[in-house]
Amino acid sequence: MPPVWERRTSQRLPVQLHVIETHEDSIYFQRTANLSTGGLYLEGTMPHPPGTRVRLRFALPDDETTIEVTGEIMPPGKDADLGMGVRFIDLKPEDRQRIDRFIEKAVGLPFER
């Protein structure tokens, strides 16, 4: 099986978004380095152990709708910076479409699956 960093199935867009992360009784204010319909990367943060589940809340630019999703912390890739990759677990179909449209608009082309 290829390493995690080679198994991505969705296009990643470098983008900085503010994210509210909730884990157990703690709330963290984070910032993304990139985003895809499969997950995101939170930069400059000490990662939770792989497999940890967190709750994320964020909004896309020019979109007032808040996206709320449960995520799972992924194992760090080789040459990983300080931060953590989070795979979306229960992303609603309408939120997936919202992220897809945002990425397509930013990149200028639809992602081929």
N, CA, C and O of each residue as an XYZ file, in Angstrom:
452
protein
N       0.854     -1.180      0.000
C       0.000      0.000      0.000
C       0.894      1.235      0.000
O       1.857      1.292      0.765
N       0.599      2.223     -0.838
C       1.421      3.435     -0.872
C       1.287      4.223      0.425
O       0.276      4.111      1.118
N       2.301      5.021      0.757
C       2.208      5.862      1.951
C       1.034      6.829      1.844
O       0.530      7.091      0.752
N       0.605      7.356      2.992
C      -0.552      8.254      3.060
C      -0.421      9.402      2.072
O      -1.384      9.733      1.381
N       0.754     10.013      1.994
C       0.913     11.190      1.139
C       0.803     10.862     -0.335
O       0.737     11.777     -1.155
N       0.779      9.579     -0.708
C       0.621      9.193     -2.107
C      -0.776      8.642     -2.404
O      -1.063      8.281     -3.545
N      -1.646      8.574     -1.393
C      -2.963      7.970     -1.571
C      -4.087      8.978     -1.689
O      -5.253      8.585     -1.641
N      -3.801     10.219     -1.836
C      -4.858     11.230     -1.934
C      -5.696     10.994     -3.176
O      -5.178     10.694     -4.251
N      -7.003     11.138     -3.003
C      -7.909     10.908     -4.130
C      -8.655     12.172     -4.535
O      -9.480     12.143     -5.448
N      -8.373     13.268     -3.868
C      -9.064     14.504     -4.211
C      -8.052     15.641     -4.342
O      -7.012     15.660     -3.684
N      -8.392     16.574     -5.205
C      -7.503     17.694     -5.488
C      -7.390     18.610     -4.276
O      -8.400     18.975     -3.674
N      -6.164     18.981     -3.918
C      -5.921     19.877     -2.783
C      -5.641     21.280     -3.281
O      -4.916     21.490     -4.253
N      -6.233     22.225     -2.589
C      -6.047     23.632     -2.920
C      -5.304     24.310     -1.772
O      -5.776     24.281     -0.635
N      -4.147     24.922     -2.047
C      -3.490     25.697     -0.993
C      -4.377     26.892     -0.637
O      -4.654     27.740     -1.484
N      -4.812     26.952      0.603
C      -5.701     28.039      1.033
C      -5.633     28.154      2.552
O      -5.530     27.151      3.258
N      -5.691     29.380      3.040
C      -5.718     29.597      4.480
C      -7.133     29.966      4.905
O      -7.682     30.993      4.508
N      -7.698     29.092      5.723
C      -9.028     29.306      6.287
C      -8.922     29.204      7.801
O      -8.084     28.464      8.315
N      -9.752     29.929      8.508
C      -9.817     29.797      9.962
C     -10.736     28.627     10.291
O     -11.829     28.502      9.740
N     -10.270     27.773     11.200
C     -11.012     26.570     11.579
C     -11.117     26.525     13.096
O     -10.146     26.789     13.805
N     -12.295     26.191     13.584
C     -12.465     25.931     15.012
C     -12.471     24.417     15.174
O     -13.320     23.719     14.619
N     -11.510     23.929     15.942
C     -11.379     22.485     16.191
C     -11.796     22.201     17.623
O     -11.345     22.873     18.550
N     -12.654     21.207     17.806
C     -13.057     20.779     19.133
C     -12.595     19.347     19.334
O     -12.844     18.470     18.508
N     -11.908     19.131     20.464
C     -11.451     17.781     20.816
C     -11.668     17.615     22.309
O     -11.114     18.363     23.115
N     -12.481     16.625     22.672
C     -12.879     16.412     24.057
C     -13.460     17.719     24.591
O     -14.433     18.218     24.025
N     -12.903     18.292     25.655
C     -13.446     19.536     26.217
C     -12.651     20.767     25.797
O     -12.842     21.846     26.358
N     -11.765     20.617     24.821
C     -10.904     21.725     24.405
C     -11.327     22.284     23.051
O     -11.797     21.556     22.177
N     -11.149     23.587     22.901
C     -11.422     24.268     21.636
C     -10.119     24.909     21.177
O      -9.433     25.579     21.949
N      -9.788     24.691     19.897
C      -8.562     25.237     19.313
C      -8.929     26.075     18.093
O      -9.804     25.701     17.312
N      -8.263     27.194     17.941
C      -8.452     28.039     16.765
C      -7.278     27.773     15.838
O      -6.135     28.091     16.167
N      -7.560     27.190     14.678
C      -6.533     26.710     13.765
C      -6.605     27.450     12.437
O      -7.507     28.250     12.190
N      -5.610     27.150     11.583
C      -5.566     27.706     10.232
C      -5.147     26.592      9.279
O      -4.240     25.813      9.573
N      -5.820     26.532      8.136
C      -5.487     25.500      7.150
C      -4.299     25.926      6.297
O      -4.011     27.112      6.137
N      -3.618     24.916      5.754
C      -2.600     25.131      4.720
C      -3.183     24.737      3.376
O      -2.839     25.313      2.344
N      -4.089     23.729      3.398
C      -4.755     23.318      2.163
C      -6.077     22.648      2.494
O      -6.357     22.313      3.645
N      -6.885     22.461      1.452
C      -8.237     21.925      1.599
C      -8.580     21.082      0.387
O      -8.197     21.409     -0.736
N      -9.303     19.996      0.617
C      -9.860     19.180     -0.462
C     -11.212     18.673      0.010
O     -11.609     18.919      1.149
N     -11.919     17.968     -0.862
C     -13.194     17.381     -0.438
C     -12.960     16.194      0.486
O     -13.894     15.717      1.131
N     -11.730     15.715      0.557
C     -11.407     14.582      1.422
C     -10.880     14.975      2.784
O     -10.861     14.152      3.699
N     -10.447     16.229      2.938
C      -9.893     16.651      4.214
C      -9.148     17.961      4.095
O      -9.293     18.693      3.116
N      -8.345     18.245      5.113
C      -7.574     19.481      5.128
C      -6.306     19.276      5.937
O      -6.152     18.275      6.637
N      -5.407     20.234      5.830
C      -4.179     20.205      6.613
C      -4.155     21.446      7.483
O      -4.259     22.569      6.989
N      -4.016     21.231      8.799
C      -3.930     22.332      9.751
C      -2.459     22.606     10.008
O      -1.725     21.714     10.433
N      -2.028     23.827      9.755
C      -0.603     24.140      9.844
C      -0.226     24.731     11.191
O      -1.046     25.332     11.885
N       1.050     24.540     11.540
C       1.610     25.184     12.720
C       1.005     24.750     14.034
O       0.923     25.550     14.966
N       0.581     23.509     14.132
C      -0.036     23.027     15.361
C       0.571     21.691     15.759
O       0.975     20.907     14.900
N       0.636     21.435     17.045
C       1.105     20.132     17.517
C      -0.002     19.119     17.225
O      -1.141     19.300     17.655
N       0.329     18.067     16.502
C      -0.720     17.121     16.098
C      -1.189     16.221     17.234
O      -0.431     15.878     18.141
N      -2.456     15.855     17.153
C      -2.983     14.804     18.014
C      -2.457     13.481     17.465
O      -1.988     13.437     16.328
N      -2.524     12.410     18.240
C      -2.087     11.108     17.719
C      -2.946     10.680     16.522
O      -4.138     10.985     16.476
N      -2.347      9.975     15.555
C      -3.127      9.456     14.420
C      -4.321      8.644     14.911
O      -4.225      7.890     15.879
N      -5.444      8.816     14.225
C      -6.666      8.108     14.595
C      -7.576      8.905     15.511
O      -8.743      8.549     15.678
N      -7.064      9.982     16.111
C      -7.880     10.830     16.985
C      -8.995     11.475     16.170
O      -8.774     11.929     15.048
N     -10.188     11.512     16.743
C     -11.325     12.160     16.077
C     -11.507     13.560     16.644
O     -11.445     13.770     17.856
N     -11.733     14.511     15.749
C     -11.952     15.906     16.135
C     -13.174     16.429     15.393
O     -13.581     15.881     14.369
N     -13.736     17.472     15.916
C     -14.864     18.136     15.256
C     -14.345     19.461     14.711
O     -13.684     20.212     15.428
N     -14.641     19.749     13.448
C     -14.167     20.959     12.790
C     -15.333     21.818     12.339
O     -16.387     21.314     11.953
N     -15.121     23.138     12.396
C     -16.129     24.089     11.931
C     -15.402     25.198     11.182
O     -14.481     25.820     11.712
N     -15.826     25.441      9.939
C     -15.191     26.484      9.131
C     -16.146     26.934      8.039
O     -17.153     26.282      7.761
N     -15.809     28.065      7.425
C     -16.590     28.587      6.299
C     -15.635     28.891      5.156
O     -14.474     29.239      5.372
N     -16.136     28.756      3.955
C     -15.361     29.079      2.761
C     -15.487     30.570      2.472
O     -16.486     31.185      2.847
N     -14.491     31.165      1.811
C     -14.602     32.579      1.454
C     -15.861     32.841      0.615
O     -16.226     32.031     -0.238
N     -16.502     33.950      0.859
C     -17.707     34.362      0.127
C     -18.861     33.373      0.272
O     -19.722     33.292     -0.605
N     -18.883     32.624      1.371
C     -19.959     31.658      1.629
C     -20.290     31.752      3.113
O     -19.446     31.459      3.960
N     -21.494     32.152      3.423
C     -21.885     32.343      4.817
C     -22.217     31.043      5.534
O     -22.336     31.032      6.759
N     -22.368     29.950      4.800
C     -22.728     28.673      5.402
C     -21.527     28.061      6.111
O     -20.453     27.931      5.524
N     -21.708     27.689      7.363
C     -20.643     27.042      8.124
C     -20.653     25.547      7.836
O     -21.704     24.906      7.842
N     -19.477     25.008      7.585
C     -19.321     23.568      7.379
C     -18.892     22.963      8.706
O     -17.913     23.402      9.308
N     -19.627     21.953      9.160
C     -19.280     21.231     10.384
C     -19.079     19.780     10.016
O     -19.923     19.172      9.358
N     -17.941     19.221     10.450
C     -17.584     17.871     10.044
C     -16.708     17.221     11.111
O     -15.940     17.898     11.796
N     -16.833     15.910     11.243
C     -15.921     15.141     12.081
C     -14.746     14.729     11.220
O     -14.911     14.346     10.062
N     -13.562     14.810     11.796
C     -12.363     14.423     11.066
C     -11.515     13.463     11.870
O     -11.615     13.394     13.095
N     -10.680     12.724     11.162
C      -9.747     11.788     11.792
C      -8.325     12.239     11.472
O      -7.997     12.501     10.315
N      -7.486     12.328     12.498
C      -6.095     12.726     12.317
C      -5.357     11.601     11.600
O      -5.431     10.436     11.990
N      -4.648     11.979     10.550
C      -3.909     11.020      9.734
C      -2.454     10.950     10.192
O      -1.937     11.906     10.770
N      -1.790      9.808      9.932
C      -0.362      9.724     10.256
C       0.410     10.769      9.451
O       0.063     11.050      8.304
N       1.448     11.340     10.047
C       2.212     12.351      9.304
C       2.950     11.732      8.126
O       3.434     10.603      8.208
N       3.030     12.469      7.046
C       3.769     12.015      5.871
C       5.252     12.263      6.066
O       5.667     12.923      7.018
N       6.032     11.730      5.163
C       7.474     11.981      5.266
C       7.710     13.459      4.988
O       7.008     14.072      4.184
N       8.685     14.010      5.650
C       9.018     15.434      5.526
C       7.854     16.333      5.949
O       7.714     17.449      5.448
N       7.016     15.842      6.878
C       5.857     16.624      7.319
C       6.302     17.830      8.147
O       7.215     17.734      8.967
N       5.645     18.955      7.917
C       5.879     20.155      8.718
C       5.080     20.032     10.008
O       4.318     19.083     10.194
N       5.266     21.005     10.894
C       4.484     21.051     12.116
C       3.028     21.297     11.723
O       2.705     22.333     11.141
N       2.175     20.370     12.032
C       0.769     20.458     11.669
C       0.177     19.065     11.604
O       0.817     18.092     12.006
N      -1.049     18.966     11.097
C      -1.681     17.646     11.018
C      -2.689     17.599      9.885
O      -3.426     18.551      9.630
N      -2.694     16.456      9.216
C      -3.677     16.181      8.193
C      -4.926     15.610      8.830
O      -4.846     14.778      9.734
N      -6.073     16.051      8.362
C      -7.352     15.593      8.902
C      -8.210     15.099      7.744
O      -8.463     15.829      6.786
N      -8.653     13.845      7.847
C      -9.537     13.252      6.829
C     -10.974     13.427      7.289
O     -11.317     13.088      8.421
N     -11.823     13.965      6.396
C     -13.236     14.136      6.731
C     -13.911     12.770      6.814
O     -13.679     11.897      5.978
N     -14.750     12.601      7.835
C     -15.447     11.328      8.027
C     -16.920     11.426      7.657
O     -17.456     10.525      7.012
N     -17.574     12.502      8.053
C     -19.027     12.597      7.847
C     -19.421     13.887      7.122
O     -20.388     14.549      7.498
N     -18.669     14.232      6.089
C     -18.966     15.442      5.326
C     -20.295     15.278      4.598
O     -20.491     14.307      3.867
N     -21.202     16.220      4.796
C     -22.507     16.174      4.131
C     -22.325     16.364      2.631
O     -21.433     17.101      2.210
N     -23.160     15.707      1.810
C     -23.044     15.843      0.356
C     -23.094     17.298     -0.119
O     -22.357     17.675     -1.030
N     -23.951     18.110      0.487
C     -24.039     19.509      0.055
C     -22.763     20.289      0.411
O     -22.378     21.210     -0.310
N     -22.109     19.920      1.526
C     -20.848     20.574      1.882
C     -19.718     20.109      0.967
O     -18.824     20.887      0.634
N     -19.757     18.858      0.567
C     -18.767     18.333     -0.387
C     -18.881     19.099     -1.710
O     -17.872     19.491     -2.296
N     -20.112     19.306     -2.170
C     -20.334     20.066     -3.406
C     -19.862     21.510     -3.252
O     -19.299     22.088     -4.181
N     -20.095     22.084     -2.082
C     -19.673     23.461     -1.820
C     -18.139     23.565     -1.911
O     -17.619     24.493     -2.530
N     -17.423     22.621     -1.299
C     -15.954     22.608     -1.354
C     -15.486     22.363     -2.778
O     -14.560     23.022     -3.252
N     -16.121     21.418     -3.463
C     -15.769     21.106     -4.858
C     -15.877     22.356     -5.736
O     -14.966     22.657     -6.507
N     -16.988     23.076     -5.617
C     -17.194     24.297     -6.410
C     -16.148     25.360     -6.075
O     -15.638     26.042     -6.964
N     -15.835     25.494     -4.794
C     -14.836     26.469     -4.364
C     -13.474     26.151     -4.986
O     -12.792     27.052     -5.475
N     -13.074     24.874     -4.969
C     -11.783     24.469     -5.541
C     -11.787     24.664     -7.049
O     -10.827     25.194     -7.608
N     -12.864     24.237     -7.718
C     -12.951     24.398     -9.176
C     -12.855     25.869     -9.574
O     -12.184     26.210    -10.548
N     -13.523     26.731     -8.824
C     -13.487     28.167     -9.124
C     -12.069     28.716     -8.928
O     -11.592     29.518     -9.731
N     -11.406     28.282     -7.862
C     -10.056     28.771     -7.572
C      -9.034     28.269     -8.584
O      -8.135     29.011     -8.981
N      -9.168     27.016     -9.002
C      -8.214     26.406     -9.932
C      -8.563     26.756    -11.369
O      -7.682     26.887    -12.218
N      -9.858     26.905    -11.635
C     -10.295     27.246    -12.983
C     -10.698     26.061    -13.830
O     -11.173     26.238    -14.951
N     -10.518     24.851    -13.318
C     -10.893     23.639    -14.059
C     -11.524     22.639    -13.114
O     -11.136     22.580    -11.947
N     -12.493     21.842    -13.578
C     -13.043     20.789    -12.728
C     -12.016     19.685    -12.521
O     -11.218     19.382    -13.408
N     -12.053     19.092    -11.335
C     -11.166     17.977    -11.003
C     -11.720     16.704    -11.619
O     -12.898     16.394    -11.445
N     -10.891     15.969    -12.330
C     -11.328     14.711    -12.950
C     -11.127     13.580    -11.967
O     -10.031     13.371    -11.447
N     -12.208     12.852    -11.719
C     -12.141     11.728    -10.769
C     -11.975     10.443    -11.512
O     -11.898      9.380    -10.896
